[in-house]
Amino acid sequence: MYSIVRSIRIEFGINKRWGAVDLINNTVEELYIRYRKCYIELSTGTPVVKYFLDLELLKVNYPDYKNTFSELLVLISNLPLPITDIFPVINTRTAKYRDAFIAGYSALPVHPIYGTTIQPEDRSAVLLTRSNPIVDYNRLYKRALISINGFYHLTDTNGKDGLVVYDATKSLRVSNQNQIGIYSFDSVCDIKLIPITGDMIRKQDPYEKFSSTTYLHLDIDLTGKSVLLVIGGYLNIVDGEIISKVGLSDFKIDFKNYGLIDKYYESLNYIDLSSLGLDTTSANKLQISVNNFLDDASIAKYLTLSQSFFVILDTEDIFVNKLYIKKSNIYGMYVSYVEPMYPLVVGLGRHPEYISIKEDGQYAVNIQNNTVHNRIYNTINQVNLTSVANTNIPIMPASMSSGYFLEIGRDI
């Protein structure tokens, strides 16, 4: 006779966690309805022999069994069980953040192909290197995202000279800042960066504009994978709200609720957006035509920036938590009661590089800029807008942003 030793499960849906399962108060049918995966450890005999069962392997014969799993065990006690070799162990691991310079890295402006053999003004990328301790650049490339002043950029490596961060020098020149962050998934899984190309961008309705809803198609098998999406440097979670997975390899972006104009003006201070080729006025270079900015060609250009790409995680089950921290009355400072080890998210989704100092059992978290601008155009019905500028509301032009740490990890 089999005895149940332990069991774990994960529910259907986004951002679910592995945990213990109640096999007493749920029928087998309910287990199949509620849980995407369920593993059960069984024991029998003297001396005790343990068996590991993937409940999915019984589904073909008992998908709507109305009694509990214990009763099912009695029913099939004389039949061979479809056992598995291992029982998954819950071992929670999370991706960690560090400032690149504090971690000992050096940054050199380079051309992504010609290195330092051309004039400095033609060097668009940055080469990240570290000699002590020695870095495996292939591993860094496969396990880390790199932020430049809070915006993520595509990377590459030849494995020996360092990690190339595309258009990072352009971003440093735009912002006049040289902050670099490393978001490491080393303890979680490998990641793969896939640039968004024009042929990936699609519509379902030929009359609907990309600025309303855009579909992206990835021509790869995503079985056993999770996906994040970087758009214009902003890291986005595929959570079914703004960005949804709508097919085996298809994703929908609801740009209506994304805040495209707000993000444009925030990122304009940090990354090079000249490739969008937007129409401006001679009186104000920061005034743009709304129709021009939101037309299909401009959205396609925005989605094909070097700061727009898929992040494919080599694990099926990830969880995401927002760990809110306290906003202080000091510009650029937050107070955290947990150790800062994750990316900080402020404003419209920017991940600014930060420095933290422990004081009296809490942490002072300092960043360069935590301003949120209150734009005049947000006081007007968007349908009536023809052109916009980055003009703030006079009575309350700006405020200090709230902030939270973004925790991404896996349990198994």
N, C-alpha and C positions, 0 to 999 in steps of 0.2 A: 504494500500500500504506500502510495506517495504522500509525503507531507510537504506543505508549503513552508519554505524557509524565509524567503523575502521576494519582493517584486517591486519593479519600478516602471514608470510610464511617462509619456509625454503627450499632451493634448494636441488636437488639430489646431491650426491657426498660427498666427504670427506672434513671435516673442513669447513662446511658451517654454516652461522650464521642466526639466526632469525631476521626478520626485516619487515618493512611495504611493502605491495604489491600494485602494480599499477593495479587496477581492470578496469580502463578506457581504457587503450591502449592494453590490452591483452584479447584475446578471452578465453572462458572457456576451450577449447581444449588446448590452449597454457599454461594455468595455470596447467593443469594436466601433460603436457609434462615437464615443467620447475621445478615444485615444488613437493617435496615429501609430504609436509603437508601445508595446508592453512586453517586458521580459520577466520571467518567473523562474526562481531557483527552487528546485525540488530535491528531496532526499528520500531514500528508501533503503531497507535492508540493514543487516548487521554483519560486518561493519558497515557504517553508513556510506552510501554512494550518492554523490550529488549529480543532478542533471540540470541543464539550463535549457529553458524553453522560450522560443519566440512565439508569442501567441498568434502572430500573423500566419504561422505555418498550419494552424488548425482552422483557419477561417474558411477554407474551401469546403470543409465538411460541416462546420458548426457556426455559420455566420449569424443565425438568428436563434441560437440556443437560449431558452428562457430561464434557465436556472443558473446557479452560481458556478464559478470555476471549480470549487471543491466537489460539487455534484458531477461536473463534467469529468473530473479525474476518476471518480468511481465508475462512471459509465464506460470509460476507455481504459480501465485498469489492466485489462488483458491484451490491449493492443500496443504495438510499438509506438513510442512517442517520437515525433520529429525533433530531436534535441539539437542544440547548437553547441559549439565548442567552448564559448566564453559567455560570461555574464558581464555586461557593461558596468563599469564602476563610475559613479559620480565623482568627478574630480574637476571642480570648477576652476577655469582659467580665464583670465581677462587680458585684453590688449592694453598696453601701457604707453604713456606719453613721456617724452623727455625733451628738453631744450637741447638742440644739436650742439651748441657751443659749450654748454655745461657738461655735456657728455663727452667732450674732447674732440669734436669734429672740427675740421677746417673747411672753408668754402672758397673756391677759386673760380672767378669768372672764366668761362670757356665757350668755345663754339662746339655744338654737339658732335660735329664731324671733324673739324680742323683743330680742335683743342685751343692751344694758346699761340698758334702759328699765324694768326691774323690779328688785325688791329683790335684793341680793347673795346672800341665802340661797336664792333661787329660780333662781340661775344654775347650770345643771348642766354646761355645756360649757366648753371653752377655745377662744379664738380665737388662733391662731398668726399672727404678722405679722413682717415684716422690711422695713425701708425702705432699708437700705444693706448690701449691694447689693440692688437691687429684685428682688422675687421674682415670677415668673409663677405665680400660685396655681393656675390651671388645670393647669399642668404639674406642680406639686407634688402636686396631688390625683391626677393620673393616673400618677405615678411613685414615690410614697413611702408607706410605712406609718409610722404614728406610735405610739410606745410611751409609756405613762404608768407610771412606776415599774416598767418591765419587762413590762407587759401591753399588747397592741395593742388599739386602739380604732377604731371606725368614724369616718370623716371625710367632710366635704363642703365645698363652696365655692360662692360666687356669682361667683368669678373676680376680684373687686376688693378686698374688705375683708379677706381673710385666709383661713386654713384652719380650719374648725370641727372640733374633736375632740369627738365626742359622749361625754357622761358623764365627761369628763376631770376636771372640777371635783369631781364626786362622788368620784372615785377619789383625788384629792388630799386631800380632807377625811377619807376613810377612813384613808389611810396617814400623814397629816401630813407628807408629802414632796411635793416639786414637781419631780421629775426627768422630763424629756421627751427622747425620742430620735427620730431620723429615720432610717429604713431606706430608703435611696434606690435605686431600680431605674433611675435615669435613664440609665445607660449600657447597660442590658440591654434594656428594653422597657417599653411601657405596661402598667399593671396596672388592674384593675377590681375594686372591692369590692362584693360582693353579700351583703346581710344574709340570714341564715337565717330563714325564716318557718315558721310552723306547718304550712303545706300542703306544705312540702318534706320534712318528717320522716315516714318511713314504716317499715313492717315487711314482712318476707317471710313470717314465721310469726306469725299473730295471737296465739299463746300465748307468744311470746318477748318479754321485757321490753326496753325501750330501753336499760336499764343493762347488758344483755348485748351486744346488737348493734343498731345503729341504721343505717338507710339514709336517705340524703339524695338527693333528686332535683332537678337543676337543669334548668329548662325552656329551655335555650339550647344552641346549637350550639357544641361545644368543639373542633371541627376546627382543628388548628393552634395549640391553646392548651395551657398547662400550668396546674396547679391547686395552690394551697396552701390550708390550712384552719386558720382561727383558731377555737379553742374556749375560751371563757372567758378570752380574752386570750393563751392559749398558741398560738404559731405551730407548726403541724404540717406535716410533709412527707407527701405522698401517696406512700408508699414500698412499699405492699403488705404492711406489717406491721400496724400499728395501724389505719391508714387506707388503704383500697384503692379504686381505681376499678374498678367491677364492671359497667359498661355505658357506653354512649356519653356519658351525662350523669348517671350514678348512682354514688354513693360509699357505702362501707360503713365504719362505725366500730366497731372491736372494743373496746367499753368495758370488757370483762372484764379486759383487760391495760393499761388506760389509767391506772389509779390515781386514780379519780374522788374518793375521799374525801381522799386526800393532797393532791390539787390544790385541793380545796375549802378545806381548812384553810390552805394556803399563800396562795391568792389572797384569802382572807377579810381578810387584812391590807392588801390593796392595791386591791381594787375593791369596789363596792357590790353585795352579793349579797342584799339584803333582798327583792328581787322574787321570789326563790325561795319565800318564805313558809314556811320550814321550821319544824316543831314543835321547840321547845326546852323544857328543864325550868326551873322557877323557881329552882332551886338553882344551875344552871350554864347560862347562855345559850349557851355554846359546845358543849353536849352536844346531839346531834341523834339523831333516830330513823333508823336505817339504812333501814328499809322506806320511810319518808317521803322520805328523800333519794334513794333509788334507784327510786322509783315513776315511772311514765311521765310524769305531769304535771310533776314536778320536773325530769326530764331534758329535757323539751320547753322548759321555762322557761330552763334553763341554756343550751340551744342557741340560744335567741332573745334572749340578752343582747346589748347593743350591743357587747360584746367577742367576739361569735361571728359569723363571716362567712367567705365564700369570697373568696379572692384569685385572680383569673383573670389569668394572665400571657400576654401576646400573643406567645408564642413556643412552638414545639412541643418544643424540646429544651433542657432545663435540666439542670445538674449540681449536686450538693450535696456539699460536703466538710465534715468536722469537723476543725478544726485545734486539737488539744489544747494547752493551755498549762500552765505549772507552777504548782502550788498552793504558796504560801509559808506560813511559820509565823506570818505577821502577819494578823490578822483582816481580811477584806475586800480582801486584796491577792493578785494573781497576777503571775507573771513570764512575759513573752512574748519569744521571740527573733525573731519576725516583727512587722512593723509592725501595730498594732491598727487595722483598718479595717473590720471586720465586726462584727455583733452578737455579744455574749458570751452564752453559754448556761450557766446554773448551776441547781442545785437540781433541780426537777422539770420544767424547760424554760423557766424565766423568762429574759427577756432584759434584765437590769438595765443601766441607763445607766451608763457608766463614764468615768473620766478616766485618760489614760495619760501617763506621763512617761518620756522616754528617758534612760537612765543607763548609761554604760559599755557601749554597744553592745546593750543590751537594754531592755525596756520594763517599767516598773512599772504594772500595770493595777489601778485602785482602784475598788471599788464600795461601796455602802452596807451591803449585807448578803449574806453568802454562807453563811448557816447552813442546815444540813439537820437537821430535827427527826426524832428517832427515837421514833415514837409507840407507845404500849402496845398499841393495837388491832392493830398489824401483827404482834404476837407471838401473836395468837389466830386460829384458823381462821375465815376470813371468813364461812363458812356459819353459824357460831354467834353472830355479832354481831347484837344487837338495837338497841343504841345505842352511840354513840362520843363521845368528847370529845378535845380536843387535848392530852391528858396525855402527857408524855414518859416514857421509861424512866428511872427514877431513876439507875441505875448509869452510863448514858451517854446523857444527854438530847439531845445534839446534837453535830454535827461540822461541819467546814468542807467545803463542796461542791467537787468538782472542777469544771473549767470548760473550755470550748472555744469557739473562734470558728466561727460558721456562715457558710460561703461558699456563696453561690448565684450561678450565672452561666450563660452560654451561650457556645458556641464559634463559632457562625455566626449 
